[in-house]
Amino acid sequence: MSNAEIADNKWEAQAAKPPIYTVTAISQLLMIAVLAFIFLWLVKGSLQGIFGEKKDGLAEAFGKMTNEAAPAPAK
């Protein structure tokens, strides 16, 4: 190998390494981490809704509704 080929290979090896200590790279890593957290939070909530204990829904709550501000019915 010639000196030019060796120098070219060293440059290619350095160019293949991404700069991860710049403001742009750190912000991109933080955005990916936040999106991953949101995705996992949604998956956790979905699994809790599917396999968790059943809670009263809107249909059951409709029968329990009262209007406390309404006047008492006349006797």
C-alpha positions in Angstrom: 0.0 0.0 0.0 1.1 3.5 -0.7 1.2 6.3 1.8 -1.8 7.9 0.0 -3.9 4.8 0.4 -3.1 4.5 4.1 -3.9 8.1 4.7 -7.2 7.7 2.7 -8.2 4.7 4.8 -7.5 6.6 8.0 -9.7 9.5 6.8 -12.5 7.1 5.9 -12.4 5.5 9.3 -12.6 8.9 11.0 -15.4 10.0 8.7 -17.5 6.9 9.5 -17.7 7.9 13.2 -20.7 10.3 13.8 -20.1 13.3 16.0 -22.2 12.6 19.1 -20.9 15.4 21.3 -22.4 18.3 19.4 -25.5 20.2 20.4 -27.4 18.9 17.4 -26.5 15.3 18.1 -27.4 15.5 21.8 -30.7 17.2 21.0 -31.6 14.5 18.5 -30.7 11.8 21.0 -33.0 13.5 23.6 -35.8 13.7 21.1 -35.6 10.0 20.3 -35.5 9.2 24.0 -38.6 11.4 24.7 -40.5 9.8 21.8 -39.5 6.3 23.0 -40.8 7.2 26.5 -44.1 8.5 25.1 -44.5 5.3 23.0 -43.8 3.1 25.9 -46.2 5.1 28.1 -49.0 4.7 25.5 -48.3 0.9 25.2 -48.4 0.6 29.0 -51.7 2.4 29.2 -53.2 0.3 26.4 -52.1 -2.9 28.1 -53.6 -1.7 31.4 -56.8 -0.9 29.6 -57.0 -4.3 27.9 -55.9 -6.5 30.8 -56.5 -4.3 33.9 -59.5 -4.4 36.1 -62.8 -3.1 34.6 -63.9 0.3 35.7 -67.3 1.9 35.4 -67.7 3.4 32.0 -69.9 6.2 30.7 -72.9 3.9 30.3 -72.8 2.9 34.0 -72.1 6.5 35.2 -75.1 7.9 33.2 -77.6 6.1 35.5 -75.9 7.6 38.6 -76.0 11.2 37.4 -78.0 13.7 39.5 -78.6 17.3 39.2 -78.0 18.8 42.7 -78.7 22.3 41.4 -82.3 21.5 40.3 -85.1 22.4 42.7 -86.7 19.6 44.7 -89.7 18.0 43.0 -93.1 19.3 44.3 -95.1 17.0 46.4 
